[in-house]
Amino acid sequence: MFGLFSKKDKVNEAMTSSHIASSREVALHALLDLLKTNPKPNVFYFFSDSKNEFISLLQEKGIQYKEANGYLSDGSAVYLHDARKFSTSIHYEERRFYCIDLFPLSSEFKKLKQQLAIVNSGAVLHLYAGLNEPFFKSFGGDKILNLMQKLGMHEDELLENKSIDRSIENAQEKLEEKIEVEVHTKSAQEWFDKNIINK
């Protein structure tokens, strides 16, 4: 009884399922192929450059999309959300959630997953990223890619494993320890240039 108020309540979070390709281009095209047939998809981004990049790809593929401001519409279009501004208490149990940015800080990624858990109690956030992205490069992504290729990984193959999810989370936590005041940027590369340089 005396420990009742000393323990922090565990905050529910959406599960993460990482889909890692040899490059960002391969990862995003794999997601685009999925979105053609997936009902009610919602795609989250942390960097505005990523949003613009993805919109160009959606337009090339002729996939209908809409930019959303936190609200999850019942329409069939792909809805694009700024992950850092997403907040809603409306429940959408049938929605699918995807992310096109592997954001470097664990706290921001956790905030998004906590919001998704409110929206959908069984939510899974599917992350699509490439080993050539700044996040992976900062942790030796090129070496990982070379190893995977030697082991027979095909160029269009996606790596999906719980150990990858845990490794990404650990890496995010290590990066977070280096940041005192975050500088917000438009792209992942700019983020690393302004936040991690000489640290």
Secondary structure, 3 states (H helix, E strand, C coil): CCCCCCCCCCCCCCEEEEEEECCHHHHHHHHHHHHCCCCCEEEEECCHHHHHHHHHHHHHHCCCEEEECCCCCCCCCEEEEECCCCCCCCCCCCCEEEECCCCCCHHHHHHHHHHHHHHCCCCEEEEEEECCCHHHHCCCHHHHHHHHHHCCCCCCCCECCHHHHHHHHHHHHHHHHHCCCCCCCCCHHHHHHHHCCCC
